[in-house]
Amino acid sequence: MSKTGIKEFLVYKLKQRVHLYRKLKNRKLCPRWISYKTLKAERYKFESLAGRLIDEIKDFHLSNSLMATRGTIKLSDFHILSYNGDFLGKVIEKDGHIYRGIYRESCTYFEKLWTSGILQVLARNGYIPETSITDYFTEEYPIILEHQGVSISSSKMWNYEMIKDACVMMCLIQRVCRAFGFKLHDGHLNNITFHNGRCVFIDIGSFVPDDGFCLGQSLGLIFAGLYRLLFWNLDNSILKRIQVYDEKNNEIWISPMYYDTDTFEYKHMRSKFMRYHIFHSAPLYNLLIQKVFYLYDVRPEYISILFKNKKSREEKQFSNTAKKADRDIKEVIAGIGKIIPDIESCTDIGGNLGYLAEAVYHEFKVRVVAADYRDLGSEMTYRRLKEKHIPINTFLYNYIYGSDEESRKCVMADLITAIDITNNVEIYQAWKVDSLINSISKISKKYSCITCHENQDPTKSLSAVRDAFVNFFDICCEKQFDLGEGKKALLLLGKKRP
């Protein structure tokens, strides 16, 4: 290689290192200094929560000792959603309702589970879908349950905080179940979804008799959930977004390849995580790492402490940017008012920390989703809506790029909203305005309402956005408004073309 070639190579590597440094400077990996007092407080918090659920189940069990009558109406023309099933039975669907048939050989066990009150109390507190025994039966299923319909989402669309909450909830349910002689069999994230902004455990078939051996559930949770959080701390890893334990990966994980926490990728990243904290964090923090990732002792207080989110220096900037969208939000809400009788769902993809989604929910009481293409933005949105108990699902989703049908289904809605569409976007290649509008049309069922701010680039001007918009939507409402300081913006509300 010539001297010139060597110089170019060294300059390239230096730029690459600087880019990586800037990218990782706000990552979650940071020194952790905790005390036994902190651990004691977290343990007390979760023990109290589990204790309240246990007491409620005991009261329920004492006052509800009789099993409901077996089914008297034969169910027919139903559709089996999954033939894999479990030892309890299969999930089936009929006329938009979700049922679970209980195998004849599993009825005795199910009666014990049902009369314990575990399912009823967990459902009452939002940990599992509302479940009831129906009057239906078949020859194979003497007992048929009906489950409340919930939104189904894949963990690849969840942010860091959502994955952590899902892992904590699964540990909490496990602690409650074991107090009554039951346990959770599965620990992967496929059995959890987010509905109305809360994580919900959806696999009733995972409740099995406690044989005193819970390592399988712990290993599943560690492999599929906690390592995702570990990868997120190290940040420069695509594994933080990949749902590794999934039926869709069966084409990858073919025998004799065996995947668990001892795969090379997991061992390598675990060593990096452990090595960092040995030199930077408190001995107690390192002890918890050892307990969870080496001894497989998984508890909700350990997860809460190990993966507590740090305050990012970018959060203030994100908040200030979102607050500047007040005028846009007012105009969008006014525009939506003209079509509200025709919409039942809305997804905001504008990345404004969920403020527009919150305004739409409060104003029109429709089902709302808040999507964000940034890790931090999605986490801040989720935390803020959760603290305010607003039933809005949050997803980490970049609408610009192609996605599978399952992911699109999570964000598809009658109405798609976006604020400052040409600036509030993250794309890694050259793009034109029609790319934005086309991507919106793919997830819109009926309408779109966007705002566009003045841009010095003529290809992204107000008129250019309007010209692209009318190629995909028929305009129902159009309004130009002032943002202050001499800046103008354009609101476009349109109905999707056939």
N, C-alpha and C positions, 0 to 999 in steps of 0.2 A: 504494500500500500504506500502511495506517495505521501510526502509531508503534508500536502494540501488535503489529501483524503483523511489522514490521521487527525488533522486539525478540525475538519468538518465533523468527524466522528466524535471527538472530544467535546466540541461545542454542542452537538446534538444531545450527548449524554448529560451534559451540565444543565441544559434547558429542561430535559426530562426530569432530572432530580429536583430542580427548582419548582417545576409544575407539580410534582408529587408532594413536595413539602407544603406548598400552598394549599393543595387539596386536602392534606391530612392535618393541617394545623388546628382545625376545629373538631377533630374526631373525638369520639367518646372515651378513648383510652387516655387515662390521666391518673395521677397518684390518688389513692384512696386511703384516707386515714379515719378509721372507725374504732370505736371502743366497745367493751362488753356492755356498756350502758345502752349504746345504740342497738346492739343485737337483742338485748333484753326487751327494749321497747318494741321492736319489730315483732319479736316472738309473742309478746303479750297482746299486740294488736290482732294478730292472726288467730291466736288461741281464743281470744274473746269472740271473734267473729265466728269461728268454728263452734265454740261453746253455745252461742245463741242459736245456731242452726240445729245443733244436737238437742238442745232443750225443746225447741219447737217440734222436732221430729218425735221426741218422747211424748209430748203432749198430744200430738196428732195420733200416734199409735194407740195411746190409751183410749181415745174417744172414737177410733175408727177401726175396730177389730174385725169387722165382717167384710168378706170379699163381695164385690158386686156380682150380680147374676150373670151367668154365661150367656153368650149370644143366642138370639132366637131368629135372626134374619140372615139368610144365607147370602153372602157377598159374591157377586159374579162380575164378569167383564172388567176386572181390574188389571193393572199393569205392574209387573215387578220391576222396581227401579234398580235393584242389584241382586244378581243371583248368588253372589258370594255369601252374603248374609253372615250370621254368627250363630252361636248355640241357642240364642233366644228365639230368633225368627228372622223373617225378611221384611224389608220396607217396601210397601206397595203404594200405588197411586190410583185413584178413581175420581173422575169429575173434579180435578183440581185439589182434592183432599189427600193428605198424606196419612197413611196408616202403617201399622206394624203388626204382622200376624205372628202370634206366639205358637211355636210348634207344640204338638200334643205332648211330647215327652218333656217339654220345658214348662208346662203349665204349673206344676207343683212348686217349682222354684220361683216362678213369677209371682205366684200368690204370696209367698213369703216376702218377696221384695216389695210388692204392692202394699201389703198390710203393715209393713214396717213404717210406711209414711215417708220414706226417703225421697221417692220420685215426686210426690205431691208437694213437699216442703221446698225442695230444690226448685221446682217449677214456680211455686208461689213467690220465691225470691229471685226469679229471673235467671237461674243458673242452667236450667234446661227448658226446652219448650213445654208449654202447657200440654199435659197428656191426660187422656180420659179413656175409659173402657167403653167401647161401643156395644150396640146390640147385634153387630155382625159376627158371623163365623163362617168357616169353610171346613171341609173334611180334614184338611191339613192344619188349619189354625182354629182351634176351639175358642180362643180368645183373640180379639182384634182390637188394638188400641188406635186412637186417633191423635196425631200430633199437631200442635199449632204450626201453621206455616211460618217459616222464618226466612230471612234473606240468607242466601248461601254465597260465601266468598272464599277464595283460595288465599292461603297465607302469603303467597308471593305478592299480594296486593296490600299486605299489612305493613305498617311502619314498626319501628323498634318498640315503641310504647305498647302497641297492640299485641305484639308477640309476647312481650313480658307479662302483660295482664292475662293473656291466655294461659301461659305456663303457671302463673300464680294461682289462677282459678282452678286448674286441673289438680294441683297439689292440695288445694283447700277442699275440693270435693272428695279427694282420696282420704283426707284426714277425717272428714265427716262420715264417710261410708264405713271405714274400718271400726268406728265406734259401735256399729250395729251388725258386724259380722259380714260385711260386703267389701268389695274393693273395685277399682277400675282396672280393667284388663289392658286397655290400650292407652298409650301415652303420646301418640303422635298428634300433630295439629290438624289432620284431616277430619277429626271428630269435633272440631270447634269451628264456629262461624261467628260473625258479628251481626247482630240484629238490633236496630234502633240505637246504635252507638255502644252496645254492650256485647261482651263475648258470651257465647252460649254454647254449652256442651250438647251435642245433638245425637250422640250414639247411645241410646238406652241399652243396647246389647252389650256395651262394655261393662255394665254393672254385673259382677259375678260374685259367687261366694268367696270369702276371704280364707285362703288356705295358709296364710302367714307368709307367703312369698310374693313380694311386690317388686322384685328386681326388674321384671320384664317391663312394667309400666314406667319405672324410673329410667331405665335405659332408653325406652322409646321417647320419653320426654326430653332427656338429655340430648339424644342424637338429633331429633327433629326440631326441637325448640331452643334449648339452651345454647347449643353450638351456633345457631343462627344469631343469637345475641352476642356471642363471643366474636363471631366473624364481623358483626356490625361494629364492635369496639375496635377491632383492627382495621376496619373500614375498607382498605384496598383489596377487597375480596368479593368476587361475584357470588360466592356461596351465601352471602347474607340475604340475597334475594331469591335463591333457588329453593323450592320446596322439594327437598331430596327424597322424602318418604312419601311416595305418591304412586298411584296405579298408572299414571301416565308415564312414569319412568321405567316401567317394566321392560320396555324395549332396550333400555340402557343396562339395567341391573339384571343381567341374564347369568344363570349358573354357568361356571363355578365362581364367578365374582361374588364376593360376600362383603356387605357393607355394614359397618358398625362404627363405634367410637375409636376403633383401632386402625381405621384406614389411614393411609399416609397423610392425606390432606388434613384430617382431623388432628392427628398426633402432632404434626408440624405446627399448626396454628395454635394448638393448646400449649405447646412448649413456648412459643413466642409470647403468648398471653401470660403464662406463668412466669417466664423469665423477666418480663417487664415489671410485674408487680413485686417480685422478690426484691428488686432494687429500688422500687419507688413507693411501695404501699405498706400499710401497717401489717404486723405479723398476724393479727386476727383475720384480716382480709385474705391473706394467703392461706390461712387455715381453712377458711370457707371454700376457697378454690379447690383445695385438696379434698375436702369432704364431698363436694358436688361432683367434680370431674374425675376423681380418682377412686373414691369410695362409694360413689353413686348414692349418697345420702341427700335426697332432694326435699327441701322444705320451702314453703312460701316465703318465710322470713329470709332464707338464704338468697333466694332469687331476687327479692326486693332490694337487698343490700348490695349484692354483687353487681347488679345491673341498674343501679340508680342513675338516672340521667343527670349529667352535669349541666350547669347553666352555660349556654353558648354565647360567645361574644356577638354572634350574628342575630340573636333573638330580638334585641332592641331595634336593629335595622329592619327586620321582618315586620315587627309590630308597627313601626312608624310608616312603612310602606302601605300596610293594610289599612291604617287609619286614614290615609290620603284618598281612599276609595269611597269615602262617604257620598260624594256627589254622584258618582257612577251608580252606587247602590240605590240611591233615591230614584234616579231616572229608570233603572231596570225594574224596580218594584212598580213604578207607575206604568211602565209598558206592559208588564205581565198582567196587570189588572184588567187589561182589555181582552185577554184570552183565557183568564183563569177558569171559566166553566168548562173549558175543553182540555184541561190538563189534570192529571192525578199524581204525577211524579216530576221531579226536577233534579238535575245534576249540575253542580257548578264546577267548572274546570278552570276557573280563573286564578287559582292560587292566591287568594286573599285571606288566608287563615280562617276560612269558613264564615266570615262576616256576612257575605251575601247569602250563603246557604241558610244561615240562622235567620236573616231577615225574611227570606222567602217562607221558611217554616212558620215563623210567628205571624206573618201577614196572611198566608193563604191556607195553612194547615194541610199541606200536601206532603207526600213522602219525598224526602230530600236526601241527596248524597253530596258530600263535599270531597272533591278529588284534588290532589296536589301532586305536582311532578317533582317536588323537592323533599328530601328526607326530613329536614328540619321543619319545613312548612307543614308537612303532613303531621308530624309529631305535635307541633304547637296547636294545630287545629284540633286534633284528637283530645289533647289534654284540656284545652279550653272548653270544648263542648261537653266533655265528660264532667268537668267540675261544675258546670252549669246545669247538668242533667238534661241536656237537650238531645232528644232521640234522633240523631243524625249519624249515619254511617260515614266513616272517613276512609278513603282509600289512597294509596300511593300509586298514582297512575298518570302516565304521560300520554295524552290523547293523540299526540302527533304521530306516534309510531304504531305500526300494526300490532295487534294483539290477538290472542286466541278468542274463540267464541265465548268461552266461560268468563274471561275477564271483561269482555265487552258487555256481556249480559249484566254484570254487576253495576255498570255505570250507565247503561242505556236508560233513557227516560223520555217522557213526553216532551219535556223542555230542557234544553241545554243552555246554560248561561256562561258568559265569559266577560271579564272586565279587562280593558286595555289590551286587546287581543294581540297586537303586533309586538308589544314589549314584554308582556307577561307570559313568556314562553321559553322553552329550552330545547334547542335543536342543534344537532351536531354536524349538519351539513348545509350547503346553500339551499335556500327555500324561498318560495313565493307565497303571497297571501292566499292564493287559491288552495294551497296545500293545507292551510289552517282551516279554511271553511269546509273543504272536502272531509277532513278528519272529524270535524264537528258533525257533519251530516251523517257520518257512519254510525254515530251513537245517539243521534236524535231520532225519536219516533215521529214527532209531529212538528215541533217548533225549535227555534233558536233565538236567543236574545243576547246580543253582544254590544260592547262599546269599544271604540277605537279612538286613541289619542293622536293629535297631530304629530307627524313624523317628518323629519327633514329629508328622509329617503323617499323620492317620488314613487318608488314601487310599493311603498307601504303607506301612502297618503290616505286621507279620508275617502277620496273619490276612488282610489284603487281598491280599497277594502269593499266599498259599496259595489263596484263592478264585479268583484269576485263573489260577493254574497248573493247577488241576484242570479248567479248561475246555478245555485243550489237551493235557494229559498225564495218564495214570493213574499215581497215586503208587505207586512201588515201595519207597521208603525216605523216612522223614521223621524229622528229629531237631533238637531245639532244644539249643543249646550256648552257653556263656558266652564272652564276648570279654575279660572282665576289666573292672574299674572299674564293675561293676554293669550292663554292657551285655550284651544277649542277641542271638543270631542264630539263624536257621532254615535248615536244609539240606533241600532238596527234590530228590528224584531220581524222575523219571517216564518212562514209556514213551509215545511219541507216539500219539495217538488216530488211528484210520484216517480 
